[in-house]
């Protein structure tokens, strides 16, 4: 829709929040492809190398994709760890975090845009401190009982 004049017709929303929703648009808005993957199994990782999460989003090898990944990590002791969002070849985004104590969980998120991915989109974690104890990418936590603690969502934007 770049460099085009768009017109929208709005109506009051009927969903959560009762906000405004687009009833129609001219020219028509494109239909976006969305791929979501999540894991129902916890994944252990160490300081030896990056370990892929069990969640992997298969988006094919063409197109421009906005990838959003989340993982909840728990460590045995206060310890730093690194994480990355990638397609097996190209790193989309990276980050580092540190848990604040023994058996403490921390949620981390990464996002970015990739063009023509080389493979499935995935999130990987690696411990940084040698001898820090066990690391786990959790599948569920005891507070929310959510099973979406390892997930990737990809939206085709081009």
Beta strands, then each sheet from edge to edge (+ up, - down):
strand 1: 7-12
strand 2: 20-26
strand 3: 34-38
strand 4: 43-45
strand 5: 51-57
strand 6: 64-75
strand 7: 80-86
strand 8: 91-98
strand 9: 105-115
strand 10: 121-127
strand 11: 135-137
strand 12: 150-156
sheet 1: 1+ 2-
sheet 2: 3+ 12- 6+ 9-
sheet 3: 3+ 12- 6+ 11- 4+
sheet 4: 5+ 10- 7+ 8-
end
